[in-house]
Amino acid sequence: MTFQTYKTYFESILNFTITTAPYNSEEFLTYTKLNYARQNRWLKKGVIKNDSIDVILAISKPQEWIIISEPWCGDAAQIIPFIIKLASYNSLVEVRIQIRDEDSEIENYLTDGKKAIPKLIVRENNTDLFNWGPRPIGAKELVKNLVIKHTDFHEIKEQLQKWYNKDEGISIQQEIIDLLIRS
């Protein structure tokens, strides 16, 4: 689906047009509502660095960027807007979003044996150049250290949100750009 279709899917959940699991759960609806607001905030205020734009503009062959996600995913709300913004600088980049639990390719892109999302797969001529995700290295390290300390799940979520706010999408851009340069 396109990003616009993904946004419509998101909105259908929030206006109760879609009520299938897991969106029949108050907890998942709360996550989804919060993620919709966060995604929209980054779409409005997220800034793409000039050196990132230069790399995107240098893409000279059509690429397909596939994002595997779900609206309930907190990391996706922080990350997808930056992927969409990056891709918008070059018409040769087509973005498609797959819903993880509805006919996605996630089984081919597991993280430590798990269906962790979001995942970005970058393809050229139907060949994978790389895949990235489910979160930037700094965020992975933060969560890993908090889990080692047996930190409460809600505290982990709060600390992760603070990390994303402080980072302002810089790590997301840099990691994806570095992979594009190497591919």
LOZA-478290 format. One record per residue (C-alpha): residue in three letters; chain; x, y, z. Coordinates in Angstrom, 2 decimals. Layout:
! residues N
nuro resn=Ala chain=A xx=X yy=Y zz=Z
...
! end
This chain:
! residues 183
nuro resn=Met chain=A xx=0.00 yy=0.00 zz=0.00
nuro resn=Thr chain=A xx=1.08 yy=3.59 zz=-0.47
nuro resn=Phe chain=A xx=1.83 yy=5.84 zz=2.48
nuro resn=Gln chain=A xx=-1.48 yy=7.65 zz=1.88
nuro resn=Thr chain=A xx=-3.32 yy=4.30 zz=2.03
nuro resn=Tyr chain=A xx=-1.43 yy=3.49 zz=5.24
nuro resn=Lys chain=A xx=-2.58 yy=6.79 zz=6.75
nuro resn=Thr chain=A xx=-6.16 yy=6.00 zz=5.73
nuro resn=Tyr chain=A xx=-5.81 yy=2.53 zz=7.30
nuro resn=Phe chain=A xx=-4.53 yy=4.20 zz=10.49
nuro resn=Glu chain=A xx=-7.54 yy=6.57 zz=10.48
nuro resn=Ser chain=A xx=-9.95 yy=3.66 zz=9.88
nuro resn=Ile chain=A xx=-8.70 yy=2.08 zz=13.07
nuro resn=Leu chain=A xx=-9.10 yy=5.30 zz=15.01
nuro resn=Asn chain=A xx=-12.65 yy=5.92 zz=13.76
nuro resn=Phe chain=A xx=-13.60 yy=2.29 zz=14.52
nuro resn=Thr chain=A xx=-14.14 yy=1.23 zz=10.91
nuro resn=Ile chain=A xx=-11.52 yy=-1.46 zz=11.54
nuro resn=Thr chain=A xx=-12.20 yy=-3.33 zz=14.77
nuro resn=Thr chain=A xx=-10.43 yy=-6.64 zz=14.24
nuro resn=Ala chain=A xx=-7.68 yy=-7.84 zz=16.58
nuro resn=Pro chain=A xx=-5.54 yy=-6.33 zz=17.89
nuro resn=Tyr chain=A xx=-7.52 yy=-3.12 zz=17.35
nuro resn=Asn chain=A xx=-10.46 yy=-4.41 zz=19.38
nuro resn=Ser chain=A xx=-8.27 yy=-3.88 zz=22.47
nuro resn=Glu chain=A xx=-8.35 yy=-0.58 zz=24.38
nuro resn=Glu chain=A xx=-4.59 yy=-0.87 zz=24.95
nuro resn=Phe chain=A xx=-3.82 yy=-1.19 zz=21.24
nuro resn=Leu chain=A xx=-6.23 yy=1.62 zz=20.38
nuro resn=Thr chain=A xx=-4.44 yy=3.85 zz=22.87
nuro resn=Tyr chain=A xx=-1.06 yy=3.01 zz=21.30
nuro resn=Thr chain=A xx=-2.46 yy=3.61 zz=17.82
nuro resn=Lys chain=A xx=-3.94 yy=7.00 zz=18.72
nuro resn=Leu chain=A xx=-0.68 yy=8.11 zz=20.30
nuro resn=Asn chain=A xx=1.33 yy=6.83 zz=17.33
nuro resn=Tyr chain=A xx=-0.89 yy=8.66 zz=14.86
nuro resn=Ala chain=A xx=-0.20 yy=11.93 zz=16.70
nuro resn=Arg chain=A xx=3.54 yy=11.21 zz=16.87
nuro resn=Gln chain=A xx=3.72 yy=10.28 zz=13.20
nuro resn=Asn chain=A xx=1.91 yy=13.46 zz=12.18
nuro resn=Arg chain=A xx=4.17 yy=15.56 zz=14.41
nuro resn=Trp chain=A xx=7.31 yy=14.18 zz=12.72
nuro resn=Leu chain=A xx=5.74 yy=14.61 zz=9.29
nuro resn=Lys chain=A xx=5.25 yy=18.29 zz=10.12
nuro resn=Lys chain=A xx=8.39 yy=19.10 zz=12.07
nuro resn=Gly chain=A xx=10.95 yy=16.46 zz=11.07
nuro resn=Val chain=A xx=13.90 yy=17.93 zz=9.20
nuro resn=Ile chain=A xx=15.95 yy=16.11 zz=6.58
nuro resn=Lys chain=A xx=19.62 yy=17.11 zz=6.59
nuro resn=Asn chain=A xx=21.16 yy=18.55 zz=3.42
nuro resn=Asp chain=A xx=23.76 yy=15.79 zz=3.19
nuro resn=Ser chain=A xx=20.95 yy=13.21 zz=3.38
nuro resn=Ile chain=A xx=19.10 yy=15.00 zz=0.58
nuro resn=Asp chain=A xx=22.26 yy=14.96 zz=-1.55
nuro resn=Val chain=A xx=22.55 yy=11.17 zz=-1.25
nuro resn=Ile chain=A xx=18.87 yy=10.66 zz=-2.08
nuro resn=Leu chain=A xx=19.15 yy=12.96 zz=-5.10
nuro resn=Ala chain=A xx=22.12 yy=10.88 zz=-6.33
nuro resn=Ile chain=A xx=19.96 yy=7.74 zz=-6.68
nuro resn=Ser chain=A xx=19.96 yy=7.21 zz=-10.45
nuro resn=Lys chain=A xx=18.04 yy=3.94 zz=-10.83
nuro resn=Pro chain=A xx=14.50 yy=3.12 zz=-9.71
nuro resn=Gln chain=A xx=14.33 yy=1.76 zz=-6.17
nuro resn=Glu chain=A xx=11.51 yy=0.22 zz=-4.22
nuro resn=Trp chain=A xx=11.49 yy=0.95 zz=-0.52
nuro resn=Ile chain=A xx=9.27 yy=-1.49 zz=1.37
nuro resn=Ile chain=A xx=8.35 yy=-0.70 zz=4.95
nuro resn=Ile chain=A xx=6.89 yy=-3.48 zz=7.07
nuro resn=Ser chain=A xx=4.92 yy=-1.96 zz=9.92
nuro resn=Glu chain=A xx=1.76 yy=-1.81 zz=12.02
nuro resn=Pro chain=A xx=-0.05 yy=1.29 zz=13.32
nuro resn=Trp chain=A xx=0.33 yy=0.11 zz=16.94
nuro resn=Cys chain=A xx=4.14 yy=0.14 zz=16.66
nuro resn=Gly chain=A xx=5.69 yy=3.02 zz=18.61
nuro resn=Asp chain=A xx=9.02 yy=2.85 zz=16.79
nuro resn=Ala chain=A xx=7.24 yy=3.02 zz=13.43
nuro resn=Ala chain=A xx=5.54 yy=6.27 zz=14.40
nuro resn=Gln chain=A xx=8.99 yy=7.79 zz=14.98
nuro resn=Ile chain=A xx=10.72 yy=6.27 zz=11.94
nuro resn=Ile chain=A xx=8.29 yy=6.08 zz=9.02
nuro resn=Pro chain=A xx=7.93 yy=9.86 zz=8.66
nuro resn=Phe chain=A xx=11.67 yy=10.21 zz=8.08
nuro resn=Ile chain=A xx=11.71 yy=7.39 zz=5.53
nuro resn=Ile chain=A xx=8.79 yy=9.01 zz=3.71
nuro resn=Lys chain=A xx=10.51 yy=12.41 zz=3.78
nuro resn=Leu chain=A xx=13.80 yy=10.96 zz=2.50
nuro resn=Ala chain=A xx=12.08 yy=9.15 zz=-0.36
nuro resn=Ser chain=A xx=10.14 yy=12.26 zz=-1.35
nuro resn=Tyr chain=A xx=13.32 yy=13.90 zz=-2.67
nuro resn=Asn chain=A xx=13.68 yy=11.47 zz=-5.58
nuro resn=Ser chain=A xx=10.90 yy=10.34 zz=-7.90
nuro resn=Leu chain=A xx=12.90 yy=7.17 zz=-8.64
nuro resn=Val chain=A xx=12.15 yy=5.97 zz=-5.10
nuro resn=Glu chain=A xx=8.78 yy=4.27 zz=-4.67
nuro resn=Val chain=A xx=7.63 yy=3.54 zz=-1.12
nuro resn=Arg chain=A xx=5.27 yy=0.69 zz=-0.30
nuro resn=Ile chain=A xx=4.06 yy=-0.30 zz=3.14
nuro resn=Gln chain=A xx=3.18 yy=-3.84 zz=4.14
nuro resn=Ile chain=A xx=1.13 yy=-4.53 zz=7.25
nuro resn=Arg chain=A xx=3.21 yy=-7.00 zz=9.24
nuro resn=Asp chain=A xx=0.42 yy=-9.36 zz=10.16
nuro resn=Glu chain=A xx=-1.41 yy=-9.19 zz=6.81
nuro resn=Asp chain=A xx=0.56 yy=-10.86 zz=4.01
nuro resn=Ser chain=A xx=3.92 yy=-9.15 zz=4.54
nuro resn=Glu chain=A xx=7.42 yy=-10.40 zz=3.87
nuro resn=Ile chain=A xx=8.41 yy=-10.19 zz=7.56
nuro resn=Glu chain=A xx=9.36 yy=-13.88 zz=7.77
nuro resn=Asn chain=A xx=12.30 yy=-13.09 zz=5.46
nuro resn=Tyr chain=A xx=13.50 yy=-10.19 zz=7.63
nuro resn=Leu chain=A xx=13.38 yy=-11.40 zz=11.22
nuro resn=Thr chain=A xx=15.43 yy=-9.67 zz=13.90
nuro resn=Asp chain=A xx=16.92 yy=-12.17 zz=16.34
nuro resn=Gly chain=A xx=14.22 yy=-14.60 zz=15.23
nuro resn=Lys chain=A xx=11.41 yy=-12.11 zz=15.94
nuro resn=Lys chain=A xx=9.00 yy=-10.14 zz=13.75
nuro resn=Ala chain=A xx=10.37 yy=-6.81 zz=14.98
nuro resn=Ile chain=A xx=9.15 yy=-3.74 zz=13.10
nuro resn=Pro chain=A xx=9.42 yy=-1.40 zz=11.40
nuro resn=Lys chain=A xx=11.65 yy=-2.90 zz=8.73
nuro resn=Leu chain=A xx=12.85 yy=-1.07 zz=5.65
nuro resn=Ile chain=A xx=13.85 yy=-3.15 zz=2.65
nuro resn=Val chain=A xx=15.52 yy=-1.28 zz=-0.22
nuro resn=Arg chain=A xx=15.39 yy=-2.99 zz=-3.60
nuro resn=Glu chain=A xx=16.71 yy=-2.25 zz=-7.04
nuro resn=Asn chain=A xx=15.71 yy=-4.44 zz=-10.00
nuro resn=Asn chain=A xx=13.94 yy=-6.82 zz=-7.59
nuro resn=Thr chain=A xx=17.20 yy=-7.37 zz=-5.70
nuro resn=Asp chain=A xx=17.59 yy=-6.40 zz=-2.07
nuro resn=Leu chain=A xx=20.29 yy=-3.80 zz=-1.58
nuro resn=Phe chain=A xx=19.85 yy=-3.84 zz=2.20
nuro resn=Asn chain=A xx=17.32 yy=-3.96 zz=5.00
nuro resn=Trp chain=A xx=17.26 yy=-1.80 zz=8.09
nuro resn=Gly chain=A xx=15.37 yy=-1.74 zz=11.35
nuro resn=Pro chain=A xx=13.61 yy=-2.11 zz=13.64
nuro resn=Arg chain=A xx=15.15 yy=0.94 zz=15.34
nuro resn=Pro chain=A xx=18.35 yy=3.03 zz=15.25
nuro resn=Ile chain=A xx=21.43 yy=1.65 zz=17.01
nuro resn=Gly chain=A xx=21.27 yy=4.21 zz=19.83
nuro resn=Ala chain=A xx=17.66 yy=3.31 zz=20.57
nuro resn=Lys chain=A xx=18.52 yy=-0.42 zz=20.45
nuro resn=Glu chain=A xx=21.31 yy=0.12 zz=22.98
nuro resn=Leu chain=A xx=19.05 yy=2.15 zz=25.26
nuro resn=Val chain=A xx=16.38 yy=-0.54 zz=25.30
nuro resn=Lys chain=A xx=18.95 yy=-3.31 zz=25.74
nuro resn=Asn chain=A xx=20.49 yy=-1.55 zz=28.76
nuro resn=Leu chain=A xx=17.11 yy=-0.84 zz=30.33
nuro resn=Val chain=A xx=16.02 yy=-4.47 zz=29.89
nuro resn=Ile chain=A xx=19.27 yy=-5.66 zz=31.52
nuro resn=Lys chain=A xx=18.40 yy=-3.43 zz=34.50
nuro resn=His chain=A xx=14.89 yy=-4.98 zz=34.62
nuro resn=Thr chain=A xx=13.30 yy=-1.59 zz=34.00
nuro resn=Asp chain=A xx=9.52 yy=-1.47 zz=33.95
nuro resn=Phe chain=A xx=8.01 yy=-1.70 zz=30.44
nuro resn=His chain=A xx=6.26 yy=1.67 zz=30.74
nuro resn=Glu chain=A xx=9.50 yy=3.31 zz=31.84
nuro resn=Ile chain=A xx=11.30 yy=1.77 zz=28.86
nuro resn=Lys chain=A xx=8.65 yy=3.24 zz=26.54
nuro resn=Glu chain=A xx=9.01 yy=6.65 zz=28.19
nuro resn=Gln chain=A xx=12.82 yy=6.63 zz=27.96
nuro resn=Leu chain=A xx=12.65 yy=5.50 zz=24.33
nuro resn=Gln chain=A xx=10.25 yy=8.35 zz=23.50
nuro resn=Lys chain=A xx=12.66 yy=10.82 zz=25.11
nuro resn=Trp chain=A xx=15.51 yy=9.35 zz=23.05
nuro resn=Tyr chain=A xx=13.57 yy=9.80 zz=19.79
nuro resn=Asn chain=A xx=12.62 yy=13.37 zz=20.72
nuro resn=Lys chain=A xx=16.21 yy=14.29 zz=21.54
nuro resn=Asp chain=A xx=17.62 yy=12.59 zz=18.42
nuro resn=Glu chain=A xx=15.11 yy=14.31 zz=16.10
nuro resn=Gly chain=A xx=15.47 yy=11.69 zz=13.36
nuro resn=Ile chain=A xx=19.21 yy=12.25 zz=12.88
nuro resn=Ser chain=A xx=20.19 yy=8.63 zz=13.61
nuro resn=Ile chain=A xx=17.46 yy=7.25 zz=11.36
nuro resn=Gln chain=A xx=18.66 yy=9.37 zz=8.46
nuro resn=Gln chain=A xx=22.34 yy=8.68 zz=9.04
nuro resn=Glu chain=A xx=21.96 yy=4.91 zz=9.26
nuro resn=Ile chain=A xx=19.82 yy=4.69 zz=6.13
nuro resn=Ile chain=A xx=22.05 yy=7.10 zz=4.21
nuro resn=Asp chain=A xx=25.16 yy=5.13 zz=5.22
nuro resn=Leu chain=A xx=23.55 yy=1.95 zz=3.87
nuro resn=Leu chain=A xx=22.56 yy=3.69 zz=0.64
nuro resn=Ile chain=A xx=26.14 yy=4.92 zz=0.15
nuro resn=Arg chain=A xx=27.52 yy=1.40 zz=0.70
nuro resn=Ser chain=A xx=25.02 yy=-0.34 zz=-1.58
! end
